[in-house]
Amino acid sequence: MANLSTALGIGALVLLLSVVAVRLSVRLGLPSLLLYLGIGLLIGEGGFGIRFDNAELTQSLGIAALVLILAEGGLTTRWSNVKRSLGLGITLSTVAVLVSIAVTGEALHLLLGLDWRTALLWGAVLSSTDAAAVFSVLRGVGVSKRLVGALELESGLNDAPVFIAVVLLVAADPVGWTTPLLVVYELGAGAAVGAIVGWLGAMGLRRAALPATGLYPVATVAMCVLAYAAGDILHASGLLATYVTGLVLGNSRLPHRSDTLSFAEGLGWLAQIGLFVLLGLFASPQRLLSALVPALVAGAVLLLLARPLSVFLSVTPFRVKWREQVFLSWSGLRGAVPIVLALIPLTNGVPGAQHLVDVVFVLVVVLTLVQGGTLPLIARWLGLVKGSTDAQEIEVDSAPLDTLGAELIQVKVQTGSKLHGVYLSELRLPTGASISLIVRDDAGFTPTPTTRLQEEDQLLVVATETARDATERRIRAVDRAGRFAKWKGESGTD
């Protein structure tokens, strides 16, 4: 019991220290993952002396954390923001990955004298952008939704093909003519599993009347984890299935959606903290120094050659402007994913795998400092930062009223919303829906048809099950286009 208490106490202190580190990282302008890695190094064998060298356990926990991070990324990604970037995101996560592996492998073969298989393995490990790094850094840069959507899709989708590439290069069997078919199957089946699990989960959660609000977020995240397991059992890409399931669920107007997203965000932070601290704990400071030179060489190849070339070849059909191409090239953020992928050859006994893990660890730190720390400056230098005049998206949450056959919809009118100044009579909600309460300045009152909505108002709308979707669409339409939304062609469907 004493050992358990000590372990729980240390874990709680590390978690609290990591939470405080988020605030510190914002003040310093550094990605928080560097501080988490630093905490892991501090309590590891080079610091407080905690020795942890179980590569297989680290890999398993790393993949589990990656599943939660991808689930959170899918749940919090708005389809309306990424649908215009779907083709670009898919191309970046497939074609760009292949180009990056080939270019990086060729360059490292020539510069570091690695054999071809090892050089391509290094290229595959280093070719995946990190979902946690992208989701946490990119959303605060202020560039267009098209660019953000493309990079979010890339980081959420490219883990799957890179994982497959690493496994194929680690395997003893030579790559044959059936390999491309196998890759297509794994990716296609993974996407299909994710879509099916997401659709079934959304339908079930909308119809279920669970006895506690907190059960909806738990069930939603469980669906994402179930998708990973189902994909893996079917020899498909479980990582892709996880992200697609999260994307479907997050855009399906789930009951208690805001609570679900908050829960998923908390789990995502917990997974990131645990993963980066664990990787820092696993690293050996004595070995990292010898990995510095090859890490700098690989980083230069990746940052100055492989990433720009892969982006250029991938986005050419989409006529992306050169400024946006430069930003896409500089935004290929690396994080924990390459380190987790490097553990696969280590656990399979591939010669030189420990050196690869050390090189990737150093490379992630270097590239995070170089890219993550300068990304906002690059965006401003390229003239891609948009003004802050856009209104925030209206907050809409719902909860089923069990046996009443109705739903309670909670709406918050954001600053800049065109709902401001609209009379309730002009809102024209569908039959079966009515606003029962408005909370304004911390005081609630029952509205009348002549009540005018204001910014920061919170509305409670009661709607029948049949009117629920039409009610939300109408509210979103007026939020975007005002009282004449229908005349302006705004339907509120996105």
Solvent accessible surface area in square Angstrom, and as a share of the most:
residue,aa,sasa,rsa
1,M,182,0.81
2,A,79,0.61
3,N,130,0.67
4,L,96,0.48
5,S,68,0.44
6,T,80,0.47
7,A,61,0.47
8,L,117,0.58
9,G,34,0.33
10,I,72,0.36
11,G,40,0.38
12,A,52,0.40
13,L,125,0.62
14,V,22,0.13
15,L,63,0.31
16,L,110,0.55
17,L,91,0.45
18,S,0,0.00
19,V,83,0.48
20,V,95,0.55
21,A,8,0.06
22,V,38,0.22
23,R,159,0.58
24,L,83,0.41
25,S,5,0.03
26,V,115,0.66
27,R,180,0.66
28,L,104,0.52
29,G,48,0.47
30,L,61,0.30
31,P,14,0.09
32,S,16,0.10
33,L,10,0.05
34,L,24,0.12
35,L,40,0.20
36,Y,1,0.00
37,L,3,0.01
38,G,34,0.32
39,I,15,0.08
40,G,0,0.00
41,L,50,0.25
42,L,92,0.46
43,I,19,0.10
44,G,2,0.02
45,E,59,0.27
46,G,46,0.44
47,G,39,0.38
48,F,149,0.62
49,G,47,0.45
50,I,69,0.35
51,R,164,0.60
52,F,39,0.16
53,D,89,0.46
54,N,73,0.37
55,A,18,0.14
56,E,122,0.55
57,L,78,0.39
58,T,0,0.00
59,Q,34,0.15
60,S,61,0.40
61,L,83,0.41
62,G,0,0.00
63,I,25,0.13
64,A,54,0.42
65,A,11,0.09
66,L,7,0.03
67,V,7,0.04
68,L,48,0.24
69,I,3,0.02
70,L,0,0.00
71,A,2,0.02
72,E,17,0.08
73,G,0,0.00
74,G,0,0.00
75,L,0,0.00
76,T,32,0.18
77,T,2,0.01
78,R,42,0.15
79,W,98,0.34
80,S,30,0.19
81,N,44,0.22
82,V,1,0.01
83,K,74,0.32
84,R,156,0.57
85,S,1,0.00
86,L,66,0.33
87,G,36,0.35
88,L,5,0.03
89,G,0,0.00
90,I,79,0.40
91,T,24,0.14
92,L,0,0.00
93,S,2,0.01
94,T,45,0.26
95,V,65,0.37
96,A,4,0.03
97,V,6,0.03
98,L,123,0.61
99,V,26,0.15
100,S,5,0.04
101,I,19,0.10
102,A,55,0.43
103,V,26,0.15
104,T,0,0.00
105,G,0,0.00
106,E,75,0.34
107,A,12,0.10
108,L,0,0.00
109,H,48,0.21
110,L,125,0.62
111,L,113,0.56
112,L,55,0.27
113,G,65,0.62
114,L,34,0.17
115,D,83,0.43
116,W,122,0.43
117,R,99,0.36
118,T,37,0.22
119,A,0,0.00
120,L,53,0.26
121,L,9,0.04
122,W,7,0.02
123,G,0,0.00
124,A,0,0.00
125,V,0,0.00
126,L,1,0.00
127,S,6,0.04
128,S,0,0.00
129,T,2,0.01
130,D,2,0.01
131,A,0,0.00
132,A,3,0.02
133,A,4,0.03
134,V,2,0.01
135,F,14,0.06
136,S,59,0.38
137,V,29,0.17
138,L,2,0.01
139,R,98,0.36
140,G,72,0.69
141,V,13,0.08
142,G,35,0.34
143,V,11,0.06
144,S,32,0.21
145,K,106,0.45
146,R,74,0.27
147,L,1,0.01
148,V,25,0.14
149,G,0,0.00
150,A,0,0.00
151,L,2,0.01
152,E,9,0.04
153,L,2,0.01
154,E,3,0.01
155,S,0,0.00
156,G,1,0.01
157,L,25,0.13
158,N,0,0.00
159,D,1,0.01
160,A,2,0.02
161,P,17,0.11
162,V,0,0.00
163,F,60,0.25
164,I,9,0.05
165,A,21,0.16
166,V,0,0.00
167,V,64,0.37
168,L,39,0.19
169,L,27,0.13
170,V,25,0.14
171,A,41,0.31
172,A,101,0.79
173,D,107,0.56
174,P,116,0.73
175,V,89,0.51
176,G,40,0.38
177,W,205,0.72
178,T,67,0.39
179,T,18,0.11
180,P,80,0.50
181,L,112,0.56
182,L,77,0.39
183,V,37,0.21
184,V,101,0.58
185,Y,105,0.40
186,E,32,0.14
187,L,34,0.17
188,G,43,0.41
189,A,19,0.15
190,G,0,0.00
191,A,36,0.28
192,A,49,0.38
193,V,16,0.09
194,G,0,0.00
195,A,43,0.33
196,I,101,0.51
197,V,20,0.11
198,G,0,0.00
199,W,146,0.51
200,L,88,0.44
201,G,0,0.00
202,A,3,0.02
203,M,53,0.24
204,G,37,0.35
205,L,10,0.05
206,R,95,0.35
207,R,192,0.70
208,A,31,0.24
209,A,51,0.40
210,L,59,0.29
211,P,126,0.79
212,A,51,0.39
213,T,63,0.37
214,G,48,0.46
215,L,76,0.38
216,Y,5,0.02
217,P,6,0.04
218,V,77,0.44
219,A,29,0.23
220,T,1,0.00
221,V,12,0.07
222,A,54,0.42
223,M,55,0.24
224,C,0,0.00
225,V,63,0.36
226,L,102,0.51
227,A,0,0.00
228,Y,53,0.20
229,A,41,0.32
230,A,27,0.21
231,G,0,0.00
232,D,84,0.43
233,I,132,0.67
234,L,96,0.48
235,H,141,0.63
236,A,8,0.06
237,S,9,0.06
238,G,6,0.06
239,L,8,0.04
240,L,14,0.07
241,A,0,0.00
242,T,0,0.00
243,Y,0,0.00
244,V,24,0.14
245,T,0,0.00
246,G,0,0.00
247,L,23,0.12
248,V,43,0.25
249,L,0,0.00
250,G,1,0.01
251,N,46,0.24
252,S,19,0.12
253,R,60,0.22
254,L,5,0.02
255,P,4,0.03
256,H,27,0.12
257,R,34,0.12
258,S,58,0.37
259,D,61,0.31
260,T,1,0.01
261,L,35,0.18
262,S,71,0.46
263,F,78,0.32
264,A,2,0.02
265,E,85,0.38
266,G,41,0.40
267,L,41,0.21
268,G,1,0.01
269,W,76,0.27
270,L,87,0.44
271,A,9,0.07
272,Q,15,0.07
273,I,7,0.04
274,G,40,0.38
275,L,5,0.02
276,F,2,0.01
277,V,13,0.07
278,L,25,0.12
279,L,2,0.01
280,G,0,0.00
281,L,24,0.12
282,F,15,0.06
283,A,8,0.06
284,S,6,0.04
285,P,50,0.31
286,Q,131,0.58
287,R,86,0.31
288,L,26,0.13
289,L,138,0.69
290,S,81,0.52
291,A,0,0.00
292,L,70,0.35
293,V,105,0.60
294,P,19,0.12
295,A,0,0.00
296,L,87,0.43
297,V,41,0.24
298,A,0,0.00
299,G,6,0.05
300,A,49,0.38
301,V,11,0.06
302,L,1,0.01
303,L,22,0.11
304,L,129,0.64
305,L,87,0.43
306,A,0,0.00
307,R,11,0.04
308,P,44,0.28
309,L,68,0.34
310,S,1,0.01
311,V,1,0.00
312,F,107,0.44
313,L,86,0.43
314,S,1,0.01
315,V,0,0.00
316,T,74,0.43
317,P,102,0.64
318,F,73,0.31
319,R,223,0.81
320,V,9,0.05
321,K,147,0.62
322,W,146,0.51
323,R,112,0.41
324,E,26,0.11
325,Q,34,0.15
326,V,58,0.33
327,F,0,0.00
328,L,0,0.00
329,S,15,0.10
330,W,53,0.19
331,S,2,0.01
332,G,0,0.00
333,L,7,0.03
334,R,10,0.03
335,G,0,0.00
336,A,1,0.01
337,V,3,0.01
338,P,0,0.00
339,I,3,0.02
340,V,3,0.02
341,L,4,0.02
342,A,0,0.00
343,L,0,0.00
344,I,8,0.04
345,P,0,0.00
346,L,37,0.19
347,T,50,0.29
348,N,92,0.47
349,G,61,0.59
350,V,38,0.22
351,P,120,0.76
352,G,54,0.52
353,A,5,0.04
354,Q,56,0.25
355,H,75,0.34
356,L,2,0.01
357,V,6,0.04
358,D,6,0.03
359,V,0,0.00
360,V,0,0.00
361,F,7,0.03
362,V,15,0.09
363,L,1,0.01
364,V,0,0.00
365,V,44,0.25
366,V,37,0.21
367,L,6,0.03
368,T,6,0.03
369,L,84,0.42
370,V,57,0.33
371,Q,1,0.01
372,G,7,0.07
373,G,27,0.26
374,T,45,0.26
375,L,0,0.00
376,P,48,0.30
377,L,103,0.51
378,I,37,0.19
379,A,0,0.00
380,R,136,0.50
381,W,184,0.65
382,L,6,0.03
383,G,61,0.59
384,L,28,0.14
385,V,62,0.35
386,K,102,0.43
387,G,58,0.56
388,S,116,0.75
389,T,130,0.76
390,D,97,0.50
391,A,52,0.40
392,Q,120,0.53
393,E,83,0.37
394,I,5,0.03
395,E,93,0.42
396,V,16,0.09
397,D,22,0.11
398,S,4,0.02
399,A,18,0.14
400,P,33,0.21
401,L,52,0.26
402,D,94,0.49
403,T,127,0.74
404,L,138,0.69
405,G,34,0.32
406,A,14,0.11
407,E,17,0.08
408,L,57,0.28
409,I,0,0.00
410,Q,83,0.37
411,V,0,0.00
412,K,63,0.27
413,V,0,0.00
414,Q,14,0.06
415,T,80,0.46
416,G,43,0.41
417,S,6,0.04
418,K,109,0.46
419,L,1,0.00
420,H,97,0.43
421,G,10,0.10
422,V,2,0.01
423,Y,79,0.30
424,L,29,0.14
425,S,69,0.44
426,E,45,0.20
427,L,2,0.01
428,R,141,0.51
429,L,38,0.19
430,P,39,0.24
431,T,138,0.80
432,G,36,0.35
433,A,18,0.14
434,S,65,0.42
435,I,19,0.10
436,S,52,0.33
437,L,56,0.28
438,I,0,0.00
439,V,46,0.26
440,R,52,0.19
441,D,134,0.69
442,D,147,0.76
443,A,60,0.46
444,G,49,0.47
445,F,72,0.30
446,T,105,0.61
447,P,15,0.10
448,T,71,0.41
449,P,91,0.57
450,T,104,0.61
451,T,21,0.12
452,R,118,0.43
453,L,0,0.00
454,Q,77,0.34
455,E,64,0.29
456,E,89,0.40
457,D,0,0.00
458,Q,66,0.30
459,L,1,0.01
460,L,48,0.24
461,V,0,0.00
462,V,52,0.30
463,A,1,0.00
464,T,56,0.32
465,E,111,0.50
466,T,132,0.77
467,A,7,0.06
468,R,13,0.05
469,D,65,0.34
470,A,35,0.27
471,T,0,0.00
472,E,3,0.01
473,R,84,0.30
474,R,34,0.12
475,I,1,0.00
476,R,11,0.04
477,A,4,0.03
478,V,0,0.00
479,D,15,0.08
480,R,82,0.30
481,A,13,0.10
482,G,10,0.09
483,R,70,0.25
484,F,100,0.42
485,A,0,0.00
486,K,162,0.68
487,W,209,0.73
488,K,132,0.56
489,G,67,0.64
490,E,48,0.21
491,S,63,0.41
492,G,0,0.00
493,T,76,0.44
494,D,69,0.36
